[in-house]
Amino acid sequence: MTRRLLYSIESNSQMLDGGAMFGNAPRSLWENWVKPDKQNRIPLKCRCLLIKDGNKRILLETGIGAFFSPKYKSRYGVQENEHMLLKNLEKMGLSHTDIDVVVLSHLHFDHAGGMLSAWKKGQQHELLFPNAIYVVSQSAYDRALSPHYRDKASFIPELQSLLIQSKRLELVSGAESQALGPSYRLRYSDGHTPGLLLTEIPSSQGPILFASDLIPGRAWVHRSITMGYDRFPELLIDEKMNVLNELVQNNGRLFFTHDMDTAMARITKDEHGRFGSTHNQPLLQAFEI
C-alpha cells in the first residue's frame, strides 16, 4: 500500500472585511469566532496542502502568493512581501520545480495567485511549477474565461492563457483525474463559484476532503453561514450540508484553507443537527494517512 504523508503549507496571509467574509451574519455573531481590527478586517490564512504520495508530490492550491502590485496588495490586505509558499517549500527542502501535480479548486486569485512569480516592477509574471500537471475543473476554467461582472475582479486575466500555453493543463469534469489517479475522488460544487473542485483524499482513518471555499474554516461549518463572495448562497448551504452529513457518516475530516488556527478537523453533528468540529489540528507535519 502506498504511503501518503500530509503537510499543511502556508502561502501569503490576508486581512479581509469581516462582513464580506460572513455574508448576512451580523457582526455580533461572527466576532465571537474571530476578532476584527479597527477597519473591520479579520485575519485569514491561505493554506495549501502538500501530499507526498509515494514518489509523487501533489500540491492542493497555491494560495494568494505575491503577484499583486503594491496598490492591489494593500487593497486586498496581503500581509507579506515575499512569496511565502515558495519560502515555506524551501524550508522543507523543496522547490516549486519538485511538484508533480498542482490541483486548483478554482481560479480566484487567493487560491491560484501562488501559481505566479512575485511582482517586480516592469516585469511580466512567470508561471511557476514547470514540471507539474495543473488540474482544474472545466467549469471553473470556463468561468474564469468569461466571468460575471459580480466576480470579474476575483480572477487573474493572464493566468488562464499561461495555463493553456504550458500544455500541462488537465481540465476535469468527472470523478477522476489522470494526473492524480483513481485513488483520489473529485467532487464539484457551484454555490461559491461554478465548478469548484473538491478533492477527496483516501485514508484508512476516514476520508479527508479539501473543500476550499465551500467551507473555508471552522466558523463556516455552521449550516447558515456563507460568505458575501458566494455566488449562490442557498445552493452553497445545500451542498455544504450534503458534504458535512457524508463526512459525519464516514468519520471524515475537512482541510481548511482560510482558518487562522486549524488546518484539519474531524466533523461532528449533535442531537439537534448542528455541525461542529473536533480533533482540531493547527499543523500537519508528515501526517500519515
C-alpha positions as protocol buffer text, in pm:
chain_id: "A"
residue {
  index: 1
  type: MET
  ca { x: 0 y: 0 z: 0 }
}
residue {
  index: 2
  type: THR
  ca { x: 130 y: 345 z: -96 }
}
residue {
  index: 3
  type: ARG
  ca { x: 241 y: 558 z: 198 }
}
residue {
  index: 4
  type: ARG
  ca { x: 83 y: 903 z: 199 }
}
residue {
  index: 5
  type: LEU
  ca { x: 203 y: 1194 z: 410 }
}
residue {
  index: 6
  type: LEU
  ca { x: 24 y: 1529 z: 450 }
}
residue {
  index: 7
  type: TYR
  ca { x: 183 y: 1868 z: 512 }
}
residue {
  index: 8
  type: SER
  ca { x: -3 y: 2196 z: 562 }
}
residue {
  index: 9
  type: ILE
  ca { x: 190 y: 2479 z: 400 }
}
residue {
  index: 10
  type: GLU
  ca { x: 105 y: 2847 z: 424 }
}
residue {
  index: 11
  type: SER
  ca { x: 102 y: 3090 z: 138 }
}
residue {
  index: 12
  type: ASN
  ca { x: 69 y: 3465 z: 198 }
}
residue {
  index: 13
  type: SER
  ca { x: -194 y: 3569 z: 451 }
}
residue {
  index: 14
  type: GLN
  ca { x: -469 y: 3829 z: 420 }
}
residue {
  index: 15
  type: MET
  ca { x: -683 y: 4074 z: 613 }
}
residue {
  index: 16
  type: LEU
  ca { x: -1034 y: 4100 z: 464 }
}
residue {
  index: 17
  type: ASP
  ca { x: -1357 y: 4267 z: 567 }
}
residue {
  index: 18
  type: GLY
  ca { x: -1537 y: 4053 z: 825 }
}
residue {
  index: 19
  type: GLY
  ca { x: -1881 y: 4143 z: 695 }
}
residue {
  index: 20
  type: ALA
  ca { x: -1787 y: 4025 z: 347 }
}
residue {
  index: 21
  type: MET
  ca { x: -1647 y: 3701 z: 484 }
}
residue {
  index: 22
  type: PHE
  ca { x: -1960 y: 3622 z: 687 }
}
residue {
  index: 23
  type: GLY
  ca { x: -2230 y: 3728 z: 441 }
}
residue {
  index: 24
  type: ASN
  ca { x: -2557 y: 3820 z: 610 }
}
residue {
  index: 25
  type: ALA
  ca { x: -2447 y: 3708 z: 958 }
}
residue {
  index: 26
  type: PRO
  ca { x: -2434 y: 4006 z: 1199 }
}
residue {
  index: 27
  type: ARG
  ca { x: -2105 y: 4114 z: 1349 }
}
residue {
  index: 28
  type: SER
  ca { x: -2248 y: 4045 z: 1697 }
}
residue {
  index: 29
  type: LEU
  ca { x: -2242 y: 3677 z: 1598 }
}
residue {
  index: 30
  type: TRP
  ca { x: -1925 y: 3633 z: 1396 }
}
residue {
  index: 31
  type: GLU
  ca { x: -1699 y: 3840 z: 1622 }
}
residue {
  index: 32
  type: ASN
  ca { x: -1740 y: 3560 z: 1878 }
}
residue {
  index: 33
  type: TRP
  ca { x: -1542 y: 3341 z: 1636 }
}
residue {
  index: 34
  type: VAL
  ca { x: -1282 y: 3590 z: 1512 }
}
residue {
  index: 35
  type: LYS
  ca { x: -1197 y: 3940 z: 1631 }
}
residue {
  index: 36
  type: PRO
  ca { x: -1184 y: 4217 z: 1368 }
}
residue {
  index: 37
  type: ASP
  ca { x: -936 y: 4503 z: 1366 }
}
residue {
  index: 38
  type: LYS
  ca { x: -1030 y: 4872 z: 1364 }
}
residue {
  index: 39
  type: GLN
  ca { x: -1103 y: 4854 z: 991 }
}
residue {
  index: 40
  type: ASN
  ca { x: -1345 y: 4563 z: 1046 }
}
residue {
  index: 41
  type: ARG
  ca { x: -1097 y: 4323 z: 882 }
}
residue {
  index: 42
  type: ILE
  ca { x: -1031 y: 3970 z: 1000 }
}
residue {
  index: 43
  type: PRO
  ca { x: -710 y: 3767 z: 956 }
}
residue {
  index: 44
  type: LEU
  ca { x: -717 y: 3479 z: 709 }
}
residue {
  index: 45
  type: LYS
  ca { x: -469 y: 3212 z: 615 }
}
residue {
  index: 46
  type: CYS
  ca { x: -420 y: 3098 z: 257 }
}
residue {
  index: 47
  type: ARG
  ca { x: -325 y: 2742 z: 342 }
}
residue {
  index: 48
  type: CYS
  ca { x: -214 y: 2477 z: 95 }
}
residue {
  index: 49
  type: LEU
  ca { x: -187 y: 2101 z: 132 }
}
residue {
  index: 50
  type: LEU
  ca { x: 114 y: 1905 z: 15 }
}
residue {
  index: 51
  type: ILE
  ca { x: 70 y: 1530 z: -28 }
}
residue {
  index: 52
  type: LYS
  ca { x: 370 y: 1304 z: -60 }
}
residue {
  index: 53
  type: ASP
  ca { x: 211 y: 1004 z: -229 }
}
residue {
  index: 54
  type: GLY
  ca { x: 493 y: 755 z: -274 }
}
residue {
  index: 55
  type: ASN
  ca { x: 731 y: 930 z: -513 }
}
residue {
  index: 56
  type: LYS
  ca { x: 466 y: 1176 z: -630 }
}
residue {
  index: 57
  type: ARG
  ca { x: 434 y: 1526 z: -479 }
}
residue {
  index: 58
  type: ILE
  ca { x: 85 y: 1673 z: -507 }
}
residue {
  index: 59
  type: LEU
  ca { x: 4 y: 2032 z: -410 }
}
residue {
  index: 60
  type: LEU
  ca { x: -357 y: 2132 z: -346 }
}
residue {
  index: 61
  type: GLU
  ca { x: -388 y: 2508 z: -402 }
}
residue {
  index: 62
  type: THR
  ca { x: -113 y: 2767 z: -420 }
}
residue {
  index: 63
  type: GLY
  ca { x: -271 y: 3043 z: -210 }
}
residue {
  index: 64
  type: ILE
  ca { x: -263 y: 3410 z: -296 }
}
residue {
  index: 65
  type: GLY
  ca { x: 111 y: 3437 z: -345 }
}
residue {
  index: 66
  type: ALA
  ca { x: 286 y: 3770 z: -401 }
}
residue {
  index: 67
  type: PHE
  ca { x: 182 y: 3857 z: -757 }
}
residue {
  index: 68
  type: PHE
  ca { x: -9 y: 4177 z: -668 }
}
residue {
  index: 69
  type: SER
  ca { x: 139 y: 4520 z: -728 }
}
residue {
  index: 70
  type: PRO
  ca { x: 167 y: 4733 z: -411 }
}
residue {
  index: 71
  type: LYS
  ca { x: -167 y: 4905 z: -486 }
}
residue {
  index: 72
  type: TYR
  ca { x: -367 y: 4583 z: -501 }
}
residue {
  index: 73
  type: LYS
  ca { x: -163 y: 4417 z: -229 }
}
residue {
  index: 74
  type: SER
  ca { x: -288 y: 4689 z: 5 }
}
residue {
  index: 75
  type: ARG
  ca { x: -645 y: 4675 z: -127 }
}
residue {
  index: 76
  type: TYR
  ca { x: -674 y: 4301 z: -63 }
}
residue {
  index: 77
  type: GLY
  ca { x: -487 y: 4302 z: 266 }
}
residue {
  index: 78
  type: VAL
  ca { x: -196 y: 4078 z: 163 }
}
residue {
  index: 79
  type: GLN
  ca { x: 44 y: 4081 z: 457 }
}
residue {
  index: 80
  type: GLU
  ca { x: 383 y: 3958 z: 339 }
}
residue {
  index: 81
  type: ASN
  ca { x: 605 y: 4084 z: 57 }
}
residue {
  index: 82
  type: GLU
  ca { x: 781 y: 3756 z: -20 }
}
residue {
  index: 83
  type: HIS
  ca { x: 621 y: 3460 z: -196 }
}
residue {
  index: 84
  type: MET
  ca { x: 557 y: 3267 z: 125 }
}
residue {
  index: 85
  type: LEU
  ca { x: 457 y: 2938 z: -39 }
}
residue {
  index: 86
  type: LEU
  ca { x: 794 y: 2917 z: -213 }
}
residue {
  index: 87
  type: LYS
  ca { x: 973 y: 3017 z: 106 }
}
residue {
  index: 88
  type: ASN
  ca { x: 790 y: 2755 z: 311 }
}
residue {
  index: 89
  type: LEU
  ca { x: 854 y: 2486 z: 49 }
}
residue {
  index: 90
  type: GLU
  ca { x: 1223 y: 2573 z: 72 }
}
residue {
  index: 91
  type: LYS
  ca { x: 1212 y: 2516 z: 448 }
}
residue {
  index: 92
  type: MET
  ca { x: 1105 y: 2160 z: 365 }
}
residue {
  index: 93
  type: GLY
  ca { x: 1395 y: 2119 z: 125 }
}
residue {
  index: 94
  type: LEU
  ca { x: 1169 y: 2153 z: -178 }
}
residue {
  index: 95
  type: SER
  ca { x: 1142 y: 2386 z: -475 }
}
residue {
  index: 96
  type: HIS
  ca { x: 836 y: 2458 z: -685 }
}
residue {
  index: 97
  type: THR
  ca { x: 1015 y: 2259 z: -956 }
}
residue {
  index: 98
  type: ASP
  ca { x: 980 y: 1945 z: -740 }
}
residue {
  index: 99
  type: ILE
  ca { x: 599 y: 1942 z: -754 }
}
residue {
  index: 100
  type: ASP
  ca { x: 441 y: 1684 z: -986 }
}
residue {
  index: 101
  type: VAL
  ca { x: 74 y: 1786 z: -971 }
}
residue {
  index: 102
  type: VAL
  ca { x: -94 y: 2114 z: -873 }
}
residue {
  index: 103
  type: VAL
  ca { x: -469 y: 2095 z: -811 }
}
residue {
  index: 104
  type: LEU
  ca { x: -656 y: 2426 z: -816 }
}
residue {
  index: 105
  type: SER
  ca { x: -1006 y: 2416 z: -669 }
}
residue {
  index: 106
  type: HIS
  ca { x: -1090 y: 2728 z: -870 }
}
residue {
  index: 107
  type: LEU
  ca { x: -909 y: 3024 z: -1021 }
}
residue {
  index: 108
  type: HIS
  ca { x: -987 y: 3304 z: -776 }
}
residue {
  index: 109
  type: PHE
  ca { x: -668 y: 3494 z: -702 }
}
residue {
  index: 110
  type: ASP
  ca { x: -650 y: 3394 z: -334 }
}
residue {
  index: 111
  type: HIS
  ca { x: -629 y: 3027 z: -438 }
}
residue {
  index: 112
  type: ALA
  ca { x: -436 y: 3047 z: -765 }
}
residue {
  index: 113
  type: GLY
  ca { x: -221 y: 3360 z: -730 }
}
residue {
  index: 114
  type: GLY
  ca { x: 65 y: 3149 z: -595 }
}
residue {
  index: 115
  type: MET
  ca { x: 97 y: 2997 z: -943 }
}
residue {
  index: 116
  type: LEU
  ca { x: 270 y: 3320 z: -1047 }
}
residue {
  index: 117
  type: SER
  ca { x: 609 y: 3465 z: -966 }
}
residue {
  index: 118
  type: ALA
  ca { x: 630 y: 3756 z: -721 }
}
residue {
  index: 119
  type: TRP
  ca { x: 556 y: 4106 z: -851 }
}
residue {
  index: 120
  type: LYS
  ca { x: 851 y: 4305 z: -982 }
}
residue {
  index: 121
  type: LYS
  ca { x: 810 y: 4648 z: -1135 }
}
residue {
  index: 122
  type: GLY
  ca { x: 826 y: 4640 z: -1514 }
}
residue {
  index: 123
  type: GLN
  ca { x: 840 y: 4259 z: -1535 }
}
residue {
  index: 124
  type: GLN
  ca { x: 575 y: 4016 z: -1652 }
}
residue {
  index: 125
  type: HIS
  ca { x: 468 y: 3731 z: -1431 }
}
residue {
  index: 126
  type: GLU
  ca { x: 609 y: 3383 z: -1489 }
}
residue {
  index: 127
  type: LEU
  ca { x: 412 y: 3063 z: -1437 }
}
residue {
  index: 128
  type: LEU
  ca { x: 567 y: 2852 z: -1160 }
}
residue {
  index: 129
  type: PHE
  ca { x: 574 y: 2472 z: -1105 }
}
residue {
  index: 130
  type: PRO
  ca { x: 720 y: 2399 z: -1450 }
}
residue {
  index: 131
  type: ASN
  ca { x: 726 y: 2020 z: -1404 }
}
residue {
  index: 132
  type: ALA
  ca { x: 370 y: 1984 z: -1274 }
}
residue {
  index: 133
  type: ILE
  ca { x: 42 y: 1892 z: -1435 }
}
residue {
  index: 134
  type: TYR
  ca { x: -216 y: 2156 z: -1346 }
}
residue {
  index: 135
  type: VAL
  ca { x: -559 y: 2014 z: -1261 }
}
residue {
  index: 136
  type: VAL
  ca { x: -859 y: 2250 z: -1290 }
}
residue {
  index: 137
  type: SER
  ca { x: -1227 y: 2176 z: -1342 }
}
residue {
  index: 138
  type: GLN
  ca { x: -1362 y: 2256 z: -1686 }
}
residue {
  index: 139
  type: SER
  ca { x: -1644 y: 2465 z: -1538 }
}
residue {
  index: 140
  type: ALA
  ca { x: -1408 y: 2668 z: -1319 }
}
residue {
  index: 141
  type: TYR
  ca { x: -1183 y: 2733 z: -1616 }
}
residue {
  index: 142
  type: ASP
  ca { x: -1479 y: 2841 z: -1830 }
}
residue {
  index: 143
  type: ARG
  ca { x: -1594 y: 3077 z: -1555 }
}
residue {
  index: 144
  type: ALA
  ca { x: -1251 y: 3236 z: -1538 }
}
residue {
  index: 145
  type: LEU
  ca { x: -1252 y: 3291 z: -1913 }
}
residue {
  index: 146
  type: SER
  ca { x: -1595 y: 3453 z: -1905 }
}
residue {
  index: 147
  type: PRO
  ca { x: -1668 y: 3581 z: -1554 }
}
residue {
  index: 148
  type: HIS
  ca { x: -1979 y: 3768 z: -1447 }
}
residue {
  index: 149
  type: TYR
  ca { x: -1938 y: 4134 z: -1357 }
}
residue {
  index: 150
  type: ARG
  ca { x: -2010 y: 4028 z: -999 }
}
residue {
  index: 151
  type: ASP
  ca { x: -1687 y: 3826 z: -970 }
}
residue {
  index: 152
  type: LYS
  ca { x: -1469 y: 3953 z: -1253 }
}
residue {
  index: 153
  type: ALA
  ca { x: -1223 y: 4111 z: -1008 }
}
residue {
  index: 154
  type: SER
  ca { x: -1164 y: 3772 z: -844 }
}
residue {
  index: 155
  type: PHE
  ca { x: -972 y: 3636 z: -1145 }
}
residue {
  index: 156
  type: ILE
  ca { x: -621 y: 3696 z: -1281 }
}
residue {
  index: 157
  type: PRO
  ca { x: -663 y: 3778 z: -1652 }
}
residue {
  index: 158
  type: GLU
  ca { x: -327 y: 3643 z: -1770 }
}
residue {
  index: 159
  type: LEU
  ca { x: -334 y: 3319 z: -1571 }
}
residue {
  index: 160
  type: GLN
  ca { x: -569 y: 3125 z: -1799 }
}
residue {
  index: 161
  type: SER
  ca { x: -361 y: 3185 z: -2111 }
}
residue {
  index: 162
  type: LEU
  ca { x: -42 y: 3089 z: -1925 }
}
residue {
  index: 163
  type: LEU
  ca { x: -201 y: 2762 z: -1815 }
}
residue {
  index: 164
  type: ILE
  ca { x: -304 y: 2676 z: -2170 }
}
residue {
  index: 165
  type: GLN
  ca { x: 34 y: 2775 z: -2313 }
}
residue {
  index: 166
  type: SER
  ca { x: 208 y: 2542 z: -2068 }
}
residue {
  index: 167
  type: LYS
  ca { x: 45 y: 2240 z: -2241 }
}
residue {
  index: 168
  type: ARG
  ca { x: 29 y: 2080 z: -1897 }
}
residue {
  index: 169
  type: LEU
  ca { x: -329 y: 2171 z: -1808 }
}
residue {
  index: 170
  type: GLU
  ca { x: -572 y: 1889 z: -1734 }
}
residue {
  index: 171
  type: LEU
  ca { x: -933 y: 2004 z: -1737 }
}
residue {
  index: 172
  type: VAL
  ca { x: -1159 y: 1766 z: -1546 }
}
residue {
  index: 173
  type: SER
  ca { x: -1532 y: 1716 z: -1520 }
}
residue {
  index: 174
  type: GLY
  ca { x: -1562 y: 1363 z: -1386 }
}
residue {
  index: 175
  type: ALA
  ca { x: -1482 y: 1181 z: -1064 }
}
residue {
  index: 176
  type: GLU
  ca { x: -1117 y: 1112 z: -1151 }
}
residue {
  index: 177
  type: SER
  ca { x: -806 y: 1292 z: -1274 }
}
residue {
  index: 178
  type: GLN
  ca { x: -546 y: 1121 z: -1488 }
}
residue {
  index: 179
  type: ALA
  ca { x: -268 y: 1310 z: -1309 }
}
residue {
  index: 180
  type: LEU
  ca { x: -393 y: 1216 z: -961 }
}
residue {
  index: 181
  type: GLY
  ca { x: -501 y: 861 z: -1035 }
}
residue {
  index: 182
  type: PRO
  ca { x: -814 y: 670 z: -934 }
}
residue {
  index: 183
  type: SER
  ca { x: -746 y: 677 z: -559 }
}
residue {
  index: 184
  type: TYR
  ca { x: -849 y: 1044 z: -541 }
}
residue {
  index: 185
  type: ARG
  ca { x: -1219 y: 1120 z: -577 }
}
residue {
  index: 186
  type: LEU
  ca { x: -1317 y: 1451 z: -736 }
}
residue {
  index: 187
  type: ARG
  ca { x: -1637 y: 1629 z: -641 }
}
residue {
  index: 188
  type: TYR
  ca { x: -1787 y: 1957 z: -757 }
}
residue {
  index: 189
  type: SER
  ca { x: -1972 y: 2249 z: -605 }
}
residue {
  index: 190
  type: ASP
  ca { x: -2136 y: 2554 z: -764 }
}
residue {
  index: 191
  type: GLY
  ca { x: -2250 y: 2761 z: -466 }
}
residue {
  index: 192
  type: HIS
  ca { x: -1931 y: 2962 z: -418 }
}
residue {
  index: 193
  type: THR
  ca { x: -1837 y: 2971 z: -785 }
}
residue {
  index: 194
  type: PRO
  ca { x: -1930 y: 2741 z: -1073 }
}
residue {
  index: 195
  type: GLY
  ca { x: -1711 y: 2432 z: -1092 }
}
residue {
  index: 196
  type: LEU
  ca { x: -1541 y: 2449 z: -751 }
}
residue {
  index: 197
  type: LEU
  ca { x: -1328 y: 2133 z: -737 }
}
residue {
  index: 198
  type: LEU
  ca { x: -1329 y: 1936 z: -411 }
}
residue {
  index: 199
  type: THR
  ca { x: -1056 y: 1675 z: -376 }
}
residue {
  index: 200
  type: GLU
  ca { x: -1124 y: 1377 z: -152 }
}
residue {
  index: 201
  type: ILE
  ca { x: -805 y: 1216 z: -22 }
}
residue {
  index: 202
  type: PRO
  ca { x: -824 y: 846 z: 62 }
}
residue {
  index: 203
  type: SER
  ca { x: -737 y: 748 z: 417 }
}
residue {
  index: 204
  type: SER
  ca { x: -775 y: 438 z: 631 }
}
residue {
  index: 205
  type: GLN
  ca { x: -894 y: 670 z: 910 }
}
residue {
  index: 206
  type: GLY
  ca { x: -1188 y: 814 z: 712 }
}
residue {
  index: 207
  type: PRO
  ca { x: -1188 y: 1043 z: 407 }
}
residue {
  index: 208
  type: ILE
  ca { x: -1023 y: 1384 z: 409 }
}
residue {
  index: 209
  type: LEU
  ca { x: -1193 y: 1649 z: 197 }
}
residue {
  index: 210
  type: PHE
  ca { x: -1020 y: 1957 z: 64 }
}
residue {
  index: 211
  type: ALA
  ca { x: -1337 y: 2165 z: 39 }
}
residue {
  index: 212
  type: SER
  ca { x: -1173 y: 2501 z: -35 }
}
residue {
  index: 213
  type: ASP
  ca { x: -1424 y: 2789 z: -25 }
}
residue {
  index: 214
  type: LEU
  ca { x: -1727 y: 2565 z: 18 }
}
residue {
  index: 215
  type: ILE
  ca { x: -1621 y: 2553 z: 386 }
}
residue {
  index: 216
  type: PRO
  ca { x: -1318 y: 2781 z: 427 }
}
residue {
  index: 217
  type: GLY
  ca { x: -1285 y: 2749 z: 806 }
}
residue {
  index: 218
  type: ARG
  ca { x: -1443 y: 2612 z: 1122 }
}
residue {
  index: 219
  type: ALA
  ca { x: -1688 y: 2904 z: 1156 }
}
residue {
  index: 220
  type: TRP
  ca { x: -1836 y: 2820 z: 814 }
}
residue {
  index: 221
  type: VAL
  ca { x: -1916 y: 2466 z: 929 }
}
residue {
  index: 222
  type: HIS
  ca { x: -2230 y: 2623 z: 1080 }
}
residue {
  index: 223
  type: ARG
  ca { x: -2516 y: 2549 z: 842 }
}
residue {
  index: 224
  type: SER
  ca { x: -2640 y: 2902 z: 769 }
}
residue {
  index: 225
  type: ILE
  ca { x: -2304 y: 3079 z: 749 }
}
residue {
  index: 226
  type: THR
  ca { x: -2196 y: 3182 z: 400 }
}
residue {
  index: 227
  type: MET
  ca { x: -1967 y: 3446 z: 253 }
}
residue {
  index: 228
  type: GLY
  ca { x: -2064 y: 3761 z: 71 }
}
residue {
  index: 229
  type: TYR
  ca { x: -1836 y: 3633 z: -206 }
}
residue {
  index: 230
  type: ASP
  ca { x: -2054 y: 3324 z: -264 }
}
residue {
  index: 231
  type: ARG
  ca { x: -2241 y: 3345 z: -594 }
}
residue {
  index: 232
  type: PHE
  ca { x: -2534 y: 3125 z: -490 }
}
residue {
  index: 233
  type: PRO
  ca { x: -2558 y: 3115 z: -107 }
}
residue {
  index: 234
  type: GLU
  ca { x: -2869 y: 2897 z: -79 }
}
residue {
  index: 235
  type: LEU
  ca { x: -2722 y: 2639 z: -314 }
}
residue {
  index: 236
  type: LEU
  ca { x: -2398 y: 2651 z: -118 }
}
residue {
  index: 237
  type: ILE
  ca { x: -2580 y: 2571 z: 207 }
}
residue {
  index: 238
  type: ASP
  ca { x: -2746 y: 2268 z: 45 }
}
residue {
  index: 239
  type: GLU
  ca { x: -2412 y: 2148 z: -93 }
}
residue {
  index: 240
  type: LYS
  ca { x: -2240 y: 2207 z: 239 }
}
residue {
  index: 241
  type: MET
  ca { x: -2499 y: 2007 z: 433 }
}
residue {
  index: 242
  type: ASN
  ca { x: -2466 y: 1715 z: 193 }
}
residue {
  index: 243
  type: VAL
  ca { x: -2087 y: 1717 z: 235 }
}
residue {
  index: 244
  type: LEU
  ca { x: -2099 y: 1751 z: 614 }
}
residue {
  index: 245
  type: ASN
  ca { x: -2357 y: 1475 z: 656 }
}
residue {
  index: 246
  type: GLU
  ca { x: -2146 y: 1243 z: 444 }
}
residue {
  index: 247
  type: LEU
  ca { x: -1831 y: 1326 z: 641 }
}
residue {
  index: 248
  type: VAL
  ca { x: -2006 y: 1259 z: 971 }
}
residue {
  index: 249
  type: GLN
  ca { x: -2137 y: 928 z: 841 }
}
residue {
  index: 250
  type: ASN
  ca { x: -1791 y: 821 z: 721 }
}
residue {
  index: 251
  type: ASN
  ca { x: -1591 y: 962 z: 1016 }
}
residue {
  index: 252
  type: GLY
  ca { x: -1433 y: 1211 z: 778 }
}
residue {
  index: 253
  type: ARG
  ca { x: -1230 y: 1527 z: 815 }
}
residue {
  index: 254
  type: LEU
  ca { x: -1206 y: 1866 z: 646 }
}
residue {
  index: 255
  type: PHE
  ca { x: -893 y: 2054 z: 547 }
}
residue {
  index: 256
  type: PHE
  ca { x: -940 y: 2430 z: 589 }
}
residue {
  index: 257
  type: THR
  ca { x: -775 y: 2680 z: 354 }
}
residue {
  index: 258
  type: HIS
  ca { x: -858 y: 3004 z: 538 }
}
residue {
  index: 259
  type: ASP
  ca { x: -893 y: 2916 z: 908 }
}
residue {
  index: 260
  type: MET
  ca { x: -636 y: 3104 z: 1116 }
}
residue {
  index: 261
  type: ASP
  ca { x: -589 y: 2833 z: 1378 }
}
residue {
  index: 262
  type: THR
  ca { x: -690 y: 2497 z: 1231 }
}
residue {
  index: 263
  type: ALA
  ca { x: -558 y: 2310 z: 929 }
}
residue {
  index: 264
  type: MET
  ca { x: -772 y: 2000 z: 964 }
}
residue {
  index: 265
  type: ALA
  ca { x: -1057 y: 1879 z: 1186 }
}
residue {
  index: 266
  type: ARG
  ca { x: -1298 y: 1591 z: 1219 }
}
residue {
  index: 267
  type: ILE
  ca { x: -1664 y: 1684 z: 1161 }
}
residue {
  index: 268
  type: THR
  ca { x: -1930 y: 1621 z: 1425 }
}
residue {
  index: 269
  type: LYS
  ca { x: -2309 y: 1653 z: 1445 }
}
residue {
  index: 270
  type: ASP
  ca { x: -2507 y: 1685 z: 1768 }
}
residue {
  index: 271
  type: GLU
  ca { x: -2857 y: 1567 z: 1858 }
}
residue {
  index: 272
  type: HIS
  ca { x: -3004 y: 1896 z: 1732 }
}
residue {
  index: 273
  type: GLY
  ca { x: -2849 y: 1855 z: 1388 }
}
residue {
  index: 274
  type: ARG
  ca { x: -2581 y: 2119 z: 1446 }
}
residue {
  index: 275
  type: PHE
  ca { x: -2244 y: 2057 z: 1286 }
}
residue {
  index: 276
  type: GLY
  ca { x: -1915 y: 2120 z: 1460 }
}
residue {
  index: 277
  type: SER
  ca { x: -1554 y: 2009 z: 1463 }
}
residue {
  index: 278
  type: THR
  ca { x: -1326 y: 1814 z: 1691 }
}
residue {
  index: 279
  type: HIS
  ca { x: -965 y: 1693 z: 1686 }
}
residue {
  index: 280
  type: ASN
  ca { x: -866 y: 2034 z: 1553 }
}
residue {
  index: 281
  type: GLN
  ca { x: -510 y: 2022 z: 1423 }
}
residue {
  index: 282
  type: PRO
  ca { x: -326 y: 2352 z: 1373 }
}
residue {
  index: 283
  type: LEU
  ca { x: -49 y: 2200 z: 1164 }
}
residue {
  index: 284
  type: LEU
  ca { x: 9 y: 1889 z: 955 }
}
residue {
  index: 285
  type: GLN
  ca { x: 370 y: 1778 z: 951 }
}
residue {
  index: 286
  type: ALA
  ca { x: 425 y: 1439 z: 787 }
}
residue {
  index: 287
  type: PHE
  ca { x: 75 y: 1335 z: 895 }
}
residue {
  index: 288
  type: GLU
  ca { x: 42 y: 976 z: 777 }
}
residue {
  index: 289
  type: ILE
  ca { x: -286 y: 855 z: 632 }
}
